[in-house]
Amino acid sequence: MATLADDLDRRPRPRRNWWKIALVTVPAIVIAGSAIGYLSNSGFSNGWYVPLEKPSIQPPGWAFGVVWTTLYTFMGIALALILALPRSPQRRLALTLFAVQLALNFAWSPVFFGAGYIDWAFLLILGMDVLVTATIIAFWPLNRVAALLLVPYLAWLCLATVLNHETGKLNPGADHAPLGITGG
């Protein structure tokens, strides 16, 4: 019967120091995510968003900046851990899934806050939920720490998915391009 030590011995070994890569990936993801949020006027300074009725489980406004900075930091570290591994088909798949979910993540704020498209943003966040789950699964055999660093992100996305849906439901007529999904 294989032991945990045997399992760890079969894992790919990093080909270089992951923390050197993280010196690039962490600031890049934090800065890009923050810039996109700022440029799309996300949050409680947005004139379209402020008057909307919020779900009762909505965290306070200050929590979003703290949480997203932390999550983007975790994402940057997770990415660095995977980038440090030798090239392989599994690594390529994991990086592709990560890149696609990150693209959807960066698209969400402009769609929701910038355009006021509640239903379209809901479809984006559902896609993120699926892709982040797939990314965690793809990261797991490569580096379990990298996979586990994405779990809080998935948990927050689940909350954000509910908030997105409930915002549409509580604010009929607020969606600038309704698809009839959230009721907005």
C-alpha positions as CSV (number, residue, x, y, z in Angstrom):
1,M,0.0,0.0,0.0
2,A,1.4,3.4,-1.0
3,T,2.1,5.8,1.8
4,L,1.9,9.6,1.8
5,A,5.7,9.7,1.4
6,D,5.5,7.5,-1.7
7,D,2.8,9.8,-3.1
8,L,4.9,12.9,-2.5
9,D,8.0,11.2,-4.1
10,R,6.0,10.7,-7.3
11,R,5.1,14.4,-7.6
12,P,6.9,16.6,-10.1
13,R,9.7,18.5,-8.4
14,P,10.1,22.3,-9.0
15,R,12.7,23.1,-11.6
16,R,13.4,26.5,-10.0
17,N,12.5,28.4,-6.9
18,W,8.8,29.1,-6.9
19,W,9.1,32.2,-4.7
20,K,11.2,34.0,-7.4
21,I,8.3,33.4,-9.8
22,A,5.9,34.6,-7.2
23,L,7.7,37.9,-7.0
24,V,6.3,38.5,-10.5
25,T,3.0,36.6,-10.4
26,V,1.6,38.0,-7.1
27,P,2.1,41.7,-7.9
28,A,0.9,41.1,-11.5
29,I,-2.4,39.5,-10.5
30,V,-3.0,41.9,-7.6
31,I,-2.3,45.0,-9.7
32,A,-4.2,43.7,-12.7
33,G,-7.2,42.8,-10.6
34,S,-7.2,46.0,-8.7
35,A,-6.7,48.1,-11.9
36,I,-9.7,46.4,-13.6
37,G,-11.8,46.9,-10.5
38,Y,-10.9,50.6,-10.4
39,L,-11.3,51.2,-14.1
40,S,-14.7,49.5,-14.1
41,N,-15.8,51.5,-11.1
42,S,-16.5,48.4,-9.1
43,G,-18.0,48.7,-5.6
44,F,-19.7,51.2,-3.5
45,S,-18.7,54.3,-5.4
46,N,-20.5,53.1,-8.6
47,G,-23.5,55.3,-9.3
48,W,-25.5,52.5,-10.9
49,Y,-24.7,50.0,-8.1
50,V,-25.1,52.2,-5.0
51,P,-28.9,52.6,-5.2
52,L,-29.5,48.9,-5.8
53,E,-31.1,46.9,-3.0
54,K,-28.4,44.5,-1.7
55,P,-28.8,40.9,-0.5
56,S,-29.0,40.6,3.3
57,I,-25.8,38.4,3.3
58,Q,-23.8,41.2,1.5
59,P,-20.5,41.8,3.3
60,P,-19.5,45.4,4.2
61,G,-17.9,47.3,1.4
62,W,-14.4,47.4,3.0
63,A,-14.3,43.6,3.1
64,F,-14.2,43.3,-0.7
65,G,-10.8,45.1,-1.1
66,V,-9.3,43.1,1.7
67,V,-10.7,39.7,0.5
68,W,-9.8,40.3,-3.2
69,T,-6.2,41.4,-2.4
70,T,-5.8,38.3,-0.2
71,L,-7.3,36.0,-2.9
72,Y,-5.3,37.5,-5.7
73,T,-2.1,37.0,-3.6
74,F,-3.1,33.3,-3.0
75,M,-3.7,33.0,-6.8
76,G,-0.4,34.5,-7.6
77,I,1.4,32.1,-5.2
78,A,-0.5,29.1,-6.6
79,L,0.4,30.1,-10.1
80,A,4.0,30.4,-9.2
81,L,4.1,27.0,-7.6
82,I,2.7,25.4,-10.8
83,L,5.0,27.5,-13.1
84,A,8.0,26.3,-11.1
85,L,7.3,22.7,-12.2
86,P,8.8,21.0,-15.2
87,R,6.8,21.3,-18.4
88,S,4.2,18.5,-18.9
89,P,0.8,18.0,-20.5
90,Q,-0.8,18.1,-17.0
91,R,1.0,21.4,-16.2
92,R,-0.1,22.9,-19.5
93,L,-3.8,21.9,-18.8
94,A,-3.6,23.3,-15.3
95,L,-2.1,26.6,-16.6
96,T,-4.7,26.8,-19.4
97,L,-7.6,26.4,-16.9
98,F,-6.0,29.0,-14.6
99,A,-5.6,31.5,-17.4
100,V,-9.2,31.0,-18.6
101,Q,-10.7,31.4,-15.2
102,L,-8.5,34.5,-14.6
103,A,-9.7,36.0,-17.8
104,L,-13.3,35.5,-16.7
105,N,-12.5,36.9,-13.3
106,F,-11.0,40.0,-14.9
107,A,-14.1,40.3,-17.2
108,W,-16.6,40.1,-14.4
109,S,-16.3,43.6,-12.9
110,P,-16.5,45.5,-16.3
111,V,-19.6,43.4,-17.2
112,F,-21.3,43.8,-13.8
113,F,-20.2,47.2,-12.6
114,G,-19.1,48.8,-15.8
115,A,-22.0,47.8,-18.0
116,G,-24.7,46.9,-15.5
117,Y,-25.2,43.5,-17.1
118,I,-26.3,41.5,-14.1
119,D,-27.4,38.3,-16.0
120,W,-24.3,38.3,-18.2
121,A,-22.1,38.7,-15.1
122,F,-24.0,35.8,-13.5
123,L,-23.2,33.6,-16.5
124,L,-19.5,34.7,-16.2
125,I,-19.4,33.8,-12.5
126,L,-21.0,30.4,-13.1
127,G,-18.2,29.8,-15.6
128,M,-15.7,30.9,-13.1
129,D,-17.1,28.5,-10.5
130,V,-16.7,25.6,-12.9
131,L,-13.3,26.6,-14.1
132,V,-11.9,27.3,-10.6
133,T,-13.1,23.9,-9.5
134,A,-11.5,22.3,-12.6
135,T,-8.3,24.3,-11.9
136,I,-8.2,23.0,-8.3
137,I,-8.6,19.4,-9.6
138,A,-5.8,20.0,-12.2
139,F,-3.5,21.5,-9.6
140,W,-4.0,18.8,-7.0
141,P,-1.7,16.1,-8.5
142,L,0.9,18.7,-9.4
143,N,1.1,20.6,-6.2
144,R,-1.5,20.2,-3.4
145,V,-0.5,23.5,-1.7
146,A,-1.3,25.3,-5.0
147,A,-4.6,23.6,-5.2
148,L,-5.5,24.4,-1.6
149,L,-4.6,28.1,-2.1
150,L,-7.5,28.3,-4.6
151,V,-10.1,26.8,-2.2
152,P,-10.8,30.2,-0.4
153,Y,-11.2,31.8,-3.8
154,L,-13.8,29.2,-4.8
155,A,-15.6,29.7,-1.5
156,W,-15.7,33.5,-2.1
157,L,-16.8,32.9,-5.7
158,C,-19.7,30.8,-4.4
159,L,-20.8,33.7,-2.2
160,A,-20.3,36.2,-5.0
161,T,-22.4,34.0,-7.3
162,V,-25.3,34.1,-4.8
163,L,-24.8,37.9,-4.4
164,N,-24.8,38.4,-8.2
165,H,-28.0,36.3,-8.5
166,E,-29.8,37.9,-5.6
167,T,-28.9,41.4,-6.7
168,G,-30.6,40.8,-10.0
169,K,-33.6,39.2,-8.2
170,L,-34.0,42.1,-5.8
171,N,-33.7,44.8,-8.5
172,P,-36.0,44.1,-11.4
173,G,-35.3,46.5,-14.2
174,A,-31.8,47.3,-13.1
175,D,-30.1,45.0,-15.6
176,H,-29.0,46.9,-18.7
177,A,-29.1,43.7,-20.8
178,P,-31.5,41.2,-19.1
179,L,-31.5,37.6,-20.2
180,G,-34.3,36.6,-17.8
181,I,-32.0,34.6,-15.6
182,T,-31.9,36.5,-12.4
183,G,-35.3,38.2,-12.8
184,G,-33.7,41.6,-13.4
